Amino acid sequence: MALQSTIVAQLVHISGPLKGKIQEFSEPEIAIGRHPSCAVRFPADLVLISRNHARVIREGNTFKLVDSSTNGTFVNGKRVKEAPSRVEM
């Protein structure tokens, strides 16, 4: 019986209040926001980030970022509703 390998997503914070922090996730969906239930949680007073701001969803061996905010989600300065995540292997 072959073992199935676990895919680990690594989120590297390059700016903001979590700058320098590296987080790893093996779940198929990662919630981002200010709400206490979010896996990537920002300070409650950071109102640019919605309580449930966005999700990173694994689809097989790829990932996508999905906006679920009222404030908008931006990738490289461009507002997006959905965007493929950068994958390095």
N, C-alpha and C positions, 0 to 999 in steps of 0.2 A: 504494500500500500504506500503510495507516494504522499509525502507531506506537502501541504499547500503552504507556500511562503506568505508571510504577512507583509503587506505593503504599509510602510510608514511614511506619512506626510510630515515634512519638517517646515515649520513656519518661522521665518527669521524676521524679527522686527528691526527695521532699519531707521525708523524715526518715531517720534511721538513718545508717550509716557512709558511704553514698554520697550524702548530702544535698547538693543543689545540682547534682548531675551530671545531664546530659541525654544520653541515648543514642538513636541512630536506627538502625532496622533495616528492611531491605527483604525479609528472608527470610519465608517463609510460617509459620514456627514459631520462637519465641524461648524457649530454655530458661533457667530462673532457678534458682539454687541456689549451693552452695559447691563443687561439683565443677568441676575445671579445664576441662571441656568446655562448661560453661554460658556462654551469651552474656552474661547478666547474672550476674556472679559476686560473691559476698559473701565476706568473710574466713572462713577455715577455723575460727576460734575462735568464730564467731557461731552457736552450736548451736541457736538458735531457728529457723534456716533449715536445712532438710534439704539433703543433697548435691544431690539432684534434686527441688527443692521444687515448682515449678509451670512451666507453659508458657503462653505467649500464642500462640494459633493464629488465623491469618487465614482467614476463610471469605468469599471474594468481597471485598466492600467493608466487612466488619465483622470484629470481633475478639472472641475470648472467652478468658477466663482459666480454666485447668484445673488443679486441685490434683493433685499427684502426690507429696505429702509424707506423712511420718508425724507431723509436728507440726501439720498443719492450715494452711489458707490462709484469711485473713480479709479481707473487704472491708467497710469502714466498721464494723468491730467485730463483724461477723457471720461465723461460719465458713461457708465455701462449698466445694462440690466443683467447681462450675463457675459462671461469672458472665460476662455480657457486659461488654466493656471500654467505657469511656467513649470516645466518638469525637467529635472536634471537627473540623469542616471549614471 
